[in-house]
Amino acid sequence: MQLRFKNLLYLFVVLALLSSCGGFEKIRKSSDVNYKLTKANEYYDKQDWQHANELYKELLPIMKSTRNYEALFYKYAYTFYYMKDYLDGSYYFKNFTEYFPTSKSAEECEFMSAVCLFKYAPKYTLDQSNTVKALEAMQSYTNRYPNSPRIKEANDLLDQSRKKLEMKQASAARLYFNIEKYKAAVVAYKSVMRNYPESPSSDLYQFMVVKASYKYARQSILSKQEERYANAISAYNELKDSYPNSKYLADAQKIYNDASIYIKKIRDEQHQ
């Protein structure tokens, strides 16, 4: 009895799906534009983004220059967003602002275009080209609409984008350090500090300059060591002066002491 019930339930579900698909195909094949638009909007209201998207796509070229075109285009862009197709979503939101620059929804769509780019951008360990595009788009939005009610959210997304780019750069610097390319690590960490001067990790980056400079001196030929230990000491002094409360100062002090000892030893040997 239980097996029979399950079979009947399965058959009911299959018939319902087939009926649904058949109903959608009937709508698609209809030549009644207003009927198709009504059904597309019904799908949209029911959050059936895929079916709404397909119908809007067919209606776009037909309804161009009609009074319904703007609303149709607006909803079409949002179907991509809700389906998490952020690349197409960004494209159509941006197109909306170009097709309807005086629309009351133009500001919203410019914001959503940037949001889509932000969501499309991958995690910081991967290529960040799309994060750069998202940052540029959001910066353009904040410049254009400084008094927008969305400005706080826009600034939050800007901060998150900058953080991702900072993490990407810092990760590259750390990689140089880990593979013992200490000169490159020094350059890379200085670049991170230059590009993100307000970063809460600035003292860490400066500490890494101290460490990398010291290790670079250690692996250098004798004739270059004094100069390079001096660079490590200079980096330590900059850390101490710029970040007097840094938690990295104690470890940096040990490096400073070692570098000073090595410089004294080199000078003593030179005068023997």
C-alpha contacts under 8 A as a table, 3 or more apart, distances in Angstrom:
res1	aa1	res2	aa2	distance
1	M	4	R	5.09
1	M	5	F	6.26
2	Q	5	F	5.09
2	Q	6	K	6.33
3	L	6	K	5.12
3	L	7	N	6.26
4	R	7	N	5.11
4	R	8	L	6.20
5	F	8	L	5.12
5	F	9	L	6.11
6	K	9	L	5.03
6	K	10	Y	6.10
7	N	10	Y	5.08
7	N	11	L	6.16
8	L	11	L	5.04
8	L	12	F	6.12
9	L	12	F	5.03
9	L	13	V	6.28
10	Y	13	V	5.18
10	Y	14	V	6.26
11	L	14	V	5.15
11	L	15	L	6.10
12	F	15	L	5.18
12	F	16	A	6.08
13	V	16	A	5.05
13	V	17	L	6.20
14	V	17	L	5.14
14	V	18	L	6.14
15	L	18	L	5.05
15	L	19	S	5.94
16	A	19	S	5.02
16	A	20	S	6.06
17	L	20	S	4.98
17	L	21	C	6.13
18	L	21	C	5.10
18	L	22	G	5.98
19	S	22	G	5.02
19	S	23	G	6.05
20	S	23	G	5.08
20	S	24	F	6.29
21	C	24	F	5.14
21	C	25	E	6.23
22	G	25	E	5.16
22	G	26	K	6.22
23	G	26	K	5.10
23	G	27	I	6.42
24	F	27	I	5.06
24	F	28	R	6.23
24	F	51	H	7.78
25	E	28	R	4.96
25	E	29	K	6.17
26	K	29	K	5.27
26	K	30	S	6.26
27	I	30	S	5.19
27	I	35	Y	7.90
27	I	36	K	6.11
27	I	39	K	7.54
28	R	36	K	7.08
28	R	55	L	6.80
30	S	33	V	7.56
30	S	35	Y	7.86
30	S	36	K	7.04
32	D	35	Y	5.30
32	D	36	K	6.37
33	V	36	K	5.13
33	V	37	L	6.18
33	V	59	L	7.43
34	N	37	L	5.04
34	N	38	T	6.11
35	Y	38	T	5.11
35	Y	39	K	6.23
36	K	39	K	5.12
36	K	40	A	6.01
36	K	55	L	6.98
36	K	59	L	7.92
37	L	40	A	4.95
37	L	41	N	6.14
37	L	55	L	7.47
37	L	56	Y	7.41
37	L	59	L	7.37
38	T	41	N	5.19
38	T	42	E	6.22
39	K	42	E	4.88
39	K	43	Y	6.20
39	K	52	A	7.96
40	A	43	Y	5.13
40	A	44	Y	6.19
40	A	51	H	7.20
40	A	52	A	4.69
40	A	53	N	7.73
40	A	55	L	5.69
40	A	56	Y	6.53
41	N	44	Y	4.83
41	N	45	D	6.09
41	N	52	A	6.79
42	E	45	D	5.09
42	E	46	K	6.20
42	E	52	A	7.91
43	Y	46	K	5.07
43	Y	47	Q	6.21
43	Y	48	D	5.01
43	Y	49	W	6.84
43	Y	51	H	6.41
43	Y	52	A	5.17
44	Y	47	Q	4.96
44	Y	48	D	5.68
44	Y	49	W	5.85
44	Y	52	A	5.37
44	Y	75	K	7.81
44	Y	79	T	7.80
45	D	48	D	7.54
48	D	51	H	5.89
48	D	52	A	6.28
49	W	52	A	5.07
49	W	53	N	5.82
49	W	79	T	5.21
49	W	80	F	7.79
49	W	82	Y	6.90
49	W	83	M	6.58
50	Q	53	N	5.09
50	Q	54	E	6.31
50	Q	79	T	7.26
50	Q	83	M	7.35
51	H	54	E	5.20
51	H	55	L	6.35
52	A	55	L	5.32
52	A	56	Y	6.06
52	A	76	Y	7.74
52	A	79	T	7.24
53	N	56	Y	5.14
53	N	57	K	6.02
53	N	76	Y	5.94
53	N	79	T	5.81
53	N	80	F	7.52
54	E	57	K	5.16
54	E	58	E	6.55
55	L	58	E	5.24
55	L	59	L	6.23
56	Y	59	L	4.94
56	Y	60	L	5.99
56	Y	72	L	6.72
56	Y	73	F	7.77
56	Y	76	Y	5.99
57	K	60	L	5.47
57	K	61	P	7.94
57	K	76	Y	7.39
58	E	61	P	6.94
58	E	62	I	7.44
59	L	62	I	5.17
59	L	63	M	5.88
60	L	63	M	5.45
60	L	64	K	6.12
60	L	69	Y	7.16
60	L	72	L	7.41
60	L	73	F	7.19
61	P	64	K	5.47
63	M	66	T	5.46
63	M	68	N	7.04
63	M	69	Y	5.68
64	K	69	Y	5.62
65	S	69	Y	6.45
66	T	69	Y	5.44
67	R	70	E	7.09
68	N	71	A	5.67
68	N	72	L	6.13
69	Y	72	L	5.07
69	Y	73	F	6.01
70	E	73	F	5.17
70	E	74	Y	6.14
70	E	100	F	7.36
71	A	74	Y	5.05
71	A	75	K	6.27
72	L	75	K	5.32
72	L	76	Y	6.02
73	F	76	Y	4.94
73	F	77	A	6.25
73	F	92	Y	7.99
73	F	96	F	6.96
74	Y	77	A	5.39
74	Y	78	Y	6.54
74	Y	93	F	7.48
74	Y	96	F	6.91
75	K	78	Y	5.00
75	K	79	T	6.27
76	Y	79	T	5.25
76	Y	80	F	7.00
76	Y	92	Y	7.89
77	A	80	F	5.61
77	A	81	Y	6.79
77	A	88	D	7.90
77	A	89	G	5.44
77	A	90	S	7.93
77	A	92	Y	5.17
77	A	93	F	5.62
78	Y	81	Y	4.92
78	Y	82	Y	6.17
78	Y	89	G	6.78
78	Y	93	F	7.93
79	T	82	Y	5.19
79	T	83	M	6.10
79	T	89	G	7.77
80	F	83	M	5.07
80	F	84	K	6.15
80	F	85	D	4.98
80	F	86	Y	6.54
80	F	88	D	6.36
80	F	89	G	4.83
81	Y	84	K	4.99
81	Y	85	D	5.74
81	Y	86	Y	5.61
81	Y	89	G	5.19
81	Y	116	C	7.07
82	Y	85	D	7.51
85	D	88	D	5.85
85	D	89	G	6.06
86	Y	89	G	4.72
86	Y	90	S	5.94
86	Y	116	C	4.79
86	Y	117	L	6.59
86	Y	119	K	6.69
86	Y	120	Y	5.54
87	L	90	S	5.31
87	L	91	Y	6.40
87	L	116	C	6.67
87	L	117	L	6.65
87	L	120	Y	6.42
88	D	91	Y	4.96
88	D	92	Y	6.22
89	G	92	Y	5.35
89	G	93	F	6.06
89	G	113	S	6.83
89	G	116	C	6.30
90	S	93	F	5.23
90	S	94	K	6.04
90	S	112	M	6.96
90	S	113	S	4.05
90	S	114	A	6.72
90	S	115	V	7.70
90	S	116	C	5.14
90	S	117	L	6.16
91	Y	94	K	5.27
91	Y	95	N	6.15
91	Y	113	S	6.90
92	Y	95	N	4.81
92	Y	96	F	6.05
92	Y	113	S	7.72
93	F	96	F	5.05
93	F	97	T	6.69
93	F	109	C	5.00
93	F	110	E	6.39
93	F	112	M	6.48
93	F	113	S	5.08
94	K	97	T	5.34
94	K	98	E	6.60
94	K	109	C	6.65
94	K	110	E	5.88
94	K	113	S	5.60
95	N	98	E	5.02
95	N	99	Y	6.03
96	F	99	Y	5.13
96	F	100	F	5.74
96	F	101	P	7.66
96	F	106	A	6.93
96	F	109	C	6.78
97	T	100	F	5.26
97	T	101	P	4.99
97	T	103	S	7.87
97	T	106	A	4.92
97	T	107	E	7.56
97	T	109	C	6.40
97	T	110	E	6.31
98	E	101	P	5.52
100	F	103	S	5.32
100	F	106	A	6.69
101	P	106	A	5.87
102	T	106	A	6.76
103	S	106	A	5.18
104	K	107	E	7.13
105	S	108	E	5.22
105	S	109	C	6.13
106	A	109	C	5.16
106	A	110	E	6.20
107	E	110	E	5.22
107	E	111	F	6.30
107	E	145	Y	7.70
108	E	111	F	5.12
108	E	112	M	6.14
109	C	112	M	4.86
109	C	113	S	6.02
110	E	113	S	5.13
110	E	114	A	6.58
110	E	141	Y	6.74
111	F	114	A	5.31
111	F	115	V	6.24
111	F	138	M	6.98
111	F	141	Y	6.37
111	F	154	A	7.75
112	M	115	V	4.77
112	M	116	C	6.04
113	S	116	C	5.25
113	S	117	L	6.47
113	S	137	A	7.78
114	A	117	L	5.10
114	A	118	F	6.22
114	A	134	A	5.47
114	A	135	L	7.76
114	A	137	A	5.23
114	A	138	M	5.34
114	A	141	Y	7.98
115	V	118	F	4.97
115	V	119	K	6.21
115	V	134	A	7.31
115	V	138	M	7.68
115	V	157	L	7.96
116	C	119	K	5.07
116	C	120	Y	6.00
116	C	134	A	8.00
117	L	120	Y	4.98
117	L	121	A	6.19
117	L	130	N	6.64
117	L	131	T	7.25
117	L	133	K	7.01
117	L	134	A	4.87
118	F	121	A	5.36
118	F	130	N	7.52
118	F	131	T	6.23
118	F	134	A	5.03
118	F	135	L	7.60
118	F	157	L	7.57
118	F	161	S	7.48
119	K	122	P	7.83
120	Y	130	N	7.27
121	A	128	Q	6.95
121	A	129	S	7.89
121	A	130	N	5.06
121	A	131	T	5.18
121	A	134	A	7.66
122	P	126	L	6.29
122	P	127	D	7.39
122	P	128	Q	7.04
122	P	130	N	7.73
122	P	131	T	7.63
123	K	126	L	5.97
123	K	164	K	7.50
124	Y	127	D	7.38
124	Y	128	Q	6.74
124	Y	164	K	5.20
124	Y	165	L	6.80
124	Y	167	M	6.43
124	Y	168	K	5.36
125	T	168	K	6.09
125	T	171	S	7.75
127	D	130	N	7.84
128	Q	131	T	5.04
128	Q	132	V	6.38
128	Q	165	L	6.96
128	Q	168	K	7.85
129	S	132	V	5.21
129	S	133	K	6.46
130	N	133	K	4.87
130	N	134	A	6.06
131	T	134	A	4.94
131	T	135	L	6.07
131	T	161	S	6.14
131	T	164	K	7.80
131	T	165	L	7.47
132	V	135	L	5.09
132	V	136	E	6.15
132	V	161	S	7.66
132	V	165	L	7.90
133	K	136	E	5.12
133	K	137	A	6.08
134	A	137	A	5.11
134	A	138	M	6.06
134	A	161	S	7.51
135	L	138	M	5.18
135	L	139	Q	5.96
135	L	158	L	5.87
135	L	161	S	6.04
135	L	162	R	7.48
136	E	139	Q	5.08
136	E	140	S	6.10
137	A	140	S	5.10
137	A	141	Y	6.28
138	M	141	Y	4.93
138	M	142	T	6.25
138	M	154	A	6.46
138	M	157	L	7.75
138	M	158	L	6.63
139	Q	142	T	5.16
139	Q	143	N	6.14
139	Q	158	L	7.22
140	S	143	N	5.15
140	S	144	R	6.16
141	Y	144	R	5.11
141	Y	145	Y	5.96
142	T	145	Y	5.14
142	T	146	P	5.18
142	T	151	I	6.48
142	T	154	A	6.95
142	T	155	N	7.72
143	N	146	P	5.74
145	Y	148	S	5.35
145	Y	151	I	7.68
146	P	151	I	6.60
147	N	151	I	6.79
148	S	151	I	5.25
149	P	152	K	7.33
150	R	153	E	5.45
150	R	154	A	6.11
151	I	154	A	4.89
151	I	155	N	6.05
152	K	155	N	5.14
152	K	156	D	6.20
153	E	156	D	5.00
153	E	157	L	6.27
154	A	157	L	5.17
154	A	158	L	6.20
155	N	158	L	4.86
155	N	159	D	6.16
156	D	159	D	5.10
156	D	160	Q	6.25
157	L	160	Q	4.98
157	L	161	S	6.06
158	L	161	S	5.08
158	L	162	R	6.17
159	D	162	R	5.15
159	D	163	K	6.09
160	Q	163	K	5.01
160	Q	164	K	6.25
161	S	164	K	5.16
161	S	165	L	6.38
162	R	165	L	5.11
162	R	166	E	6.05
163	K	166	E	4.94
163	K	167	M	6.03
164	K	167	M	5.07
164	K	168	K	6.15
165	L	168	K	5.02
165	L	169	Q	6.31
166	E	169	Q	5.17
166	E	170	A	6.03
166	E	192	V	6.72
166	E	196	Y	6.98
167	M	170	A	4.98
167	M	171	S	5.84
168	K	171	S	5.12
168	K	172	A	6.39
169	Q	172	A	5.16
169	Q	173	A	6.34
169	Q	188	A	7.53
169	Q	192	V	6.25
170	A	173	A	5.00
170	A	174	R	6.12
170	A	188	A	7.68
170	A	189	Y	6.79
170	A	192	V	6.43
171	S	174	R	5.05
171	S	175	L	6.18
172	A	175	L	5.02
172	A	176	Y	6.44
172	A	188	A	7.47
173	A	176	Y	5.22
173	A	177	F	6.45
173	A	184	A	7.65
173	A	185	A	5.08
173	A	186	V	7.82
173	A	188	A	5.02
173	A	189	Y	5.72
174	R	177	F	5.02
174	R	178	N	6.12
174	R	185	A	6.93
175	L	178	N	5.02
175	L	179	I	6.22
175	L	185	A	7.89
176	Y	179	I	5.40
176	Y	180	E	6.23
176	Y	181	K	4.97
176	Y	182	Y	6.51
176	Y	184	A	6.24
176	Y	185	A	5.02
177	F	180	E	5.05
177	F	181	K	5.65
177	F	182	Y	5.44
177	F	184	A	7.88
177	F	185	A	5.30
177	F	212	A	6.71
178	N	181	K	7.52
181	K	184	A	5.55
181	K	185	A	6.21
182	Y	185	A	4.82
182	Y	186	V	6.23
182	Y	212	A	5.00
182	Y	213	S	6.77
182	Y	215	K	6.67
182	Y	216	Y	5.27
183	K	186	V	5.23
183	K	187	V	6.52
183	K	212	A	7.05
183	K	213	S	7.06
183	K	216	Y	6.22
184	A	187	V	5.14
184	A	188	A	6.04
185	A	188	A	4.98
185	A	189	Y	6.03
185	A	209	V	7.42
185	A	212	A	6.44
186	V	189	Y	5.37
186	V	190	K	6.20
186	V	208	M	7.57
186	V	209	V	5.08
186	V	212	A	5.94
186	V	213	S	6.53
187	V	190	K	5.26
187	V	191	S	6.20
188	A	191	S	5.02
188	A	192	V	6.38
189	Y	192	V	5.06
189	Y	193	M	6.37
189	Y	205	Y	5.68
189	Y	206	Q	7.30
189	Y	208	M	7.17
189	Y	209	V	6.41
190	K	193	M	5.14
190	K	194	R	6.12
190	K	205	Y	7.47
190	K	206	Q	7.53
190	K	209	V	7.29
191	S	194	R	5.00
191	S	195	N	6.09
192	V	195	N	5.20
192	V	196	Y	5.93
192	V	205	Y	7.62
193	M	196	Y	5.17
193	M	197	P	5.23
193	M	199	S	7.71
193	M	202	S	6.14
193	M	205	Y	6.86
193	M	206	Q	7.83
194	R	197	P	5.68
196	Y	199	S	5.51
197	P	202	S	6.96
198	E	202	S	7.37
199	S	202	S	5.41
200	P	203	D	7.55
201	S	204	L	5.27
201	S	205	Y	6.46
202	S	205	Y	5.10
202	S	206	Q	6.26
203	D	206	Q	5.03
203	D	207	F	6.07
203	D	239	L	6.75
203	D	243	Y	6.32
203	D	246	S	6.46
203	D	248	Y	7.55
204	L	207	F	4.98
204	L	208	M	6.18
204	L	248	Y	7.04
205	Y	208	M	5.04
205	Y	209	V	6.38
206	Q	209	V	4.99
206	Q	210	V	6.48
206	Q	235	A	7.18
206	Q	238	E	7.90
206	Q	239	L	6.00
207	F	210	V	5.00
207	F	211	K	6.33
207	F	235	A	7.86
207	F	236	Y	7.33
207	F	239	L	6.67
207	F	248	Y	6.57
207	F	249	L	7.90
207	F	252	A	6.66
208	M	211	K	4.94
208	M	212	A	5.90
209	V	212	A	5.17
209	V	213	S	5.83
209	V	232	A	7.63
209	V	235	A	6.57
210	V	213	S	5.25
210	V	214	Y	6.17
210	V	232	A	5.10
210	V	233	I	7.40
210	V	235	A	5.21
210	V	236	Y	5.71
210	V	252	A	6.97
210	V	255	I	7.70
211	K	214	Y	5.18
211	K	215	K	6.19
211	K	232	A	7.34
211	K	252	A	7.58
211	K	255	I	7.24
212	A	215	K	5.11
212	A	216	Y	5.92
212	A	232	A	7.99
213	S	216	Y	5.04
213	S	217	A	6.23
213	S	228	R	6.76
213	S	229	Y	7.15
213	S	231	N	6.48
213	S	232	A	4.89
213	S	235	A	7.88
214	Y	217	A	5.14
214	Y	218	R	6.31
214	Y	228	R	7.20
214	Y	229	Y	5.88
214	Y	231	N	7.86
214	Y	232	A	5.16
214	Y	255	I	7.16
214	Y	259	A	7.01
215	K	218	R	4.91
215	K	219	Q	6.38
216	Y	219	Q	5.38
216	Y	220	S	6.24
216	Y	228	R	7.21
217	A	220	S	5.12
217	A	224	K	7.40
217	A	225	Q	5.09
217	A	226	E	7.69
217	A	228	R	4.85
217	A	229	Y	5.49
218	R	225	Q	6.95
220	S	224	K	6.14
220	S	225	Q	5.84
221	I	224	K	5.63
221	I	225	Q	6.41
222	L	225	Q	5.25
222	L	226	E	7.81
223	S	226	E	7.28
224	K	227	E	5.78
224	K	228	R	6.37
225	Q	228	R	5.10
225	Q	229	Y	5.95
225	Q	263	I	7.96
226	E	229	Y	5.23
226	E	230	A	6.13
226	E	262	Y	7.77
226	E	263	I	5.51
226	E	266	I	6.95
227	E	230	A	5.07
227	E	231	N	6.44
228	R	231	N	4.90
228	R	232	A	6.48
229	Y	232	A	5.02
229	Y	233	I	6.36
229	Y	259	A	5.43
229	Y	260	S	7.58
229	Y	262	Y	7.67
229	Y	263	I	6.82
230	A	233	I	5.01
230	A	234	S	6.13
230	A	259	A	7.43
230	A	263	I	7.69
231	N	234	S	4.96
231	N	235	A	6.13
232	A	235	A	5.04
232	A	236	Y	6.20
232	A	256	Y	7.19
232	A	259	A	7.20
233	I	236	Y	4.95
233	I	237	N	6.26
233	I	256	Y	5.55
233	I	259	A	6.82
233	I	260	S	7.56
234	S	237	N	5.12
234	S	238	E	6.31
235	A	238	E	5.10
235	A	239	L	6.29
236	Y	239	L	5.04
236	Y	240	K	6.19
236	Y	252	A	6.38
236	Y	253	Q	7.46
236	Y	256	Y	6.55
237	N	240	K	5.03
237	N	241	D	6.02
238	E	241	D	5.16
238	E	242	S	5.84
239	L	242	S	5.32
239	L	243	Y	5.53
239	L	244	P	7.37
239	L	249	L	7.51
240	K	243	Y	5.46
240	K	244	P	5.02
240	K	246	S	7.93
240	K	249	L	6.77
241	D	244	P	5.85
243	Y	246	S	5.30
244	P	249	L	7.67
245	N	249	L	7.64
246	S	249	L	5.65
247	K	250	A	7.06
248	Y	251	D	5.62
248	Y	252	A	6.15
249	L	252	A	4.88
249	L	253	Q	5.91
250	A	253	Q	5.07
250	A	254	K	6.70
251	D	254	K	5.30
251	D	255	I	6.68
252	A	255	I	5.09
252	A	256	Y	6.17
253	Q	256	Y	4.91
253	Q	257	N	6.15
254	K	257	N	5.07
254	K	258	D	6.24
255	I	258	D	5.13
255	I	259	A	6.04
256	Y	259	A	5.13
256	Y	260	S	6.10
257	N	260	S	5.15
257	N	261	I	6.27
258	D	261	I	5.10
258	D	262	Y	6.25
259	A	262	Y	5.14
259	A	263	I	6.22
260	S	263	I	5.17
260	S	264	K	6.24
261	I	264	K	5.16
261	I	265	K	6.13
262	Y	265	K	4.98
262	Y	266	I	6.12
263	I	266	I	5.12
263	I	267	R	6.19
264	K	267	R	5.16
264	K	268	D	6.04
265	K	268	D	5.09
265	K	269	E	6.18
266	I	269	E	5.21
266	I	270	Q	6.25
267	R	270	Q	5.03
267	R	271	H	6.43
268	D	271	H	5.29
268	D	272	Q	6.50
269	E	272	Q	5.32
